[in-house]
């Protein structure tokens, strides 16, 4: 599964704001969004990814995404940076 790539990545951005910034700067290689995150929170990130034709990998829960990102709290989104 691609979530294992997030665990192994040397550079990541965690959270909507950091992920959105990385996407806008063209640095995001792979974007992950938790399916149980509130839509109004992740919608700007989804829109920017769609606009730039960047694939989104969906993760079942924010808890699972947080663990994969190496943090001890839930994460709405994360991305691997080039």
N, C-alpha and C positions, 0 to 999 in steps of 0.2 A: 504494500500500500504506500501511496505517496506521503502519508503522514510520517513514515519512518525517515524520509528525506529531511523533514523539518527537525527531527531529533538530532540528526547528524550535521545539520548546516552550521557553518562557522559564523555566518552573519544572518541575523533575523531582525524583523521589525514586529513588535507585538502590540496589539490593540488597533482600533480603527484609525486613530489619528496618525500613528507611526506608519501603519500599513498604507494608508491613503497617500501620505507624503512620499513614501518609497515608490508607489505606483506612478504618481504624478511626475516624479523625477526620472522615471524610466529605469529605476534600479531593481524593482521587484521582478523576480524570476518565476516565482510560484506563489499564489495567494490562497490562503485557507480561511474559510468563514464557518463559524459554528451555526448549525441549523437551528439551535434553540436561542440564538441571539435575537434581541428585539429588532424587527425590520427597520424601524426608524433610525436605529443606531448604525446599522451596517449598510443601509441603502445608498449613501453617497459613495462608499467603497465599491459596491456592486455596479453602480452606474459608471464610475470611472473605469473599472475593469472592462465592462461591456464596450464602452467608448473606445478603449485602446485595444480591444480584442484580446484581452488577457484572460486565460482560463481561470476559473475559480474551482478549487477543490473544496467540497463541503464535508465537514466533520460533524458527527452526530451531536455532540454536546460541547459546551464551553469548557467544562471540566476536563474532558479528554484533550481538547486543543491546548489548554493551559499546561497540562502535564507534558504533552509532546513538545511544547515550546520551552520547557524547562523552568517554568515558574510554578509557584505554589498556590496561585489563585486562578480563577476562571479567566479565559480569554475569548473575546468575541471574534477576533481575527488575528492572523499572523501572516507573515510572508517571508520567503527566502530572498535574500538580497544577493545580487551579483557581486 
